[in-house]
């Protein structure tokens, strides 16, 4: 060995160092991947059961008397623990759609109560031994079935767990994000274009730029306070509304959009601008037709990621009252509304088992939307990025 | 009869506090190729960029003196730098086509200057510019392909076509062949010799052979000063200044 022409004494040690570093780096990667998998799997295991809901077949007696006192429609002694109060409450509404139900006394599929639902899903429940026997008996007669939980995607929050849904907060998020997008994207992109392409490079613009970066690092709850102080107290924007929530989130995503758009503009080679100037084009022509098209994929990606971040934001919305009990699906920008993460937050504080699974299901829906938004961002960036 | 197209009078330029051009007075003849030579940092590129006011884009520069093109001082307050650059085109060291189609590369600026309308007239203008740049035969079937897919030499000729499509009178070239191989360089040199019938060409080059091959007059710069300006054969064969001779024979630079 020692006589080998290519022998270097410490080579083995140098190689060992490299190996050790690689091992540490790999285990760090493994650790983070495991953590992610654990988190997602936990959410999935807890949440997937919320996408189905138990229905049971019980005799329902509908007549003029029970329409007014709907809890009388079923055999109270036998079934009141098993049938959802919300379903009984809805009998008059269902009767409007199905007038033929009047003066009938027959077996119908009705929404089961949360306790029965949890028993069927073999989760913790408060059923007594007797009640369990009854449900088991009904099950053997095939009077119990699990269906896709349409209510979860059709209703707002409810104090009756089996009747509570995610839709009000999905719509709330959509309305809020429309406001955020309409405000933050144009203002952010135009600010970035001005700062990067037109503004002179002096002390003043340098200070603005430094503070722009600082702004991106400000705790989001402070933006909520600002929204509360300025938008609600000063301008009188209705509190809890998608309008005020969207404006607050726009404040928060502005610096992110500006910083990422500026980076996208900076990445456009200056030779493109030089070429334009040398042809006697004005700055605006060059910016509009050559620089912005090249920077657009980057600006788009930055904006989508900023909006996705805003979509998952809860803290600033606490301050403007969007953590609220919203049973109805909103349709305007000024009505009270809630958003997905706020709904998750509300449910997470509830003791019933049915809310726990809804919390996890809500997280799955939110994560799904965020991941697809990011996928769209990556797709757009790859599709429109040009080489030069 | 030699006509002076571009003239500078005691041109001085400061980058911040640093004096980069120290009183350059130079007359450049119409329809000739003038080569600006000199060691790196001597101010020849800076001088070139004064002639189409590209230096205006840099913050913190100050210019004194006059640049007279066609009898007008281009730094006069009533003259807009955009209109100067329409008359004085420029080709850069690195080919920098727009990441657009070959057609759009050439057609964009004339359309913006309202020289033609979209359609037949524009097609003809693109064809003429590409023919003048000696690129037409190679790209006539791929006009919709991106200009950035061409080879380096083709890209540079595309940039020349793009510059002459605006119909300037003076073309500035800042080391146009330094990023190209010898074959492409030769093609572009031949092209320049052809183009000087129509345009006044000013070229910055580090390549002495190139300067002696193509230029009619040459100007030697050193440390921001114009040392010598004369016919090319004079500069290369019997320079008047000792410094010029030293530079040309490779004793420094």
Interface residues (C-beta under 8 A of the other chain):
Chain A: X200 X201 X269 X271 X272 X274 X275 X276 X277 X278 X279 X280 X281 X282 X285 X289 X290 X294 X386 X387 X388
Chain B: X52 X54 X57 X59 X82 X83 X84 X85 X86 X87 X89 X90 X91 X92 X94 X96 X97 X98 X99 X108 X109 X112 X113 X146 X148 X159 X162 X163 X166
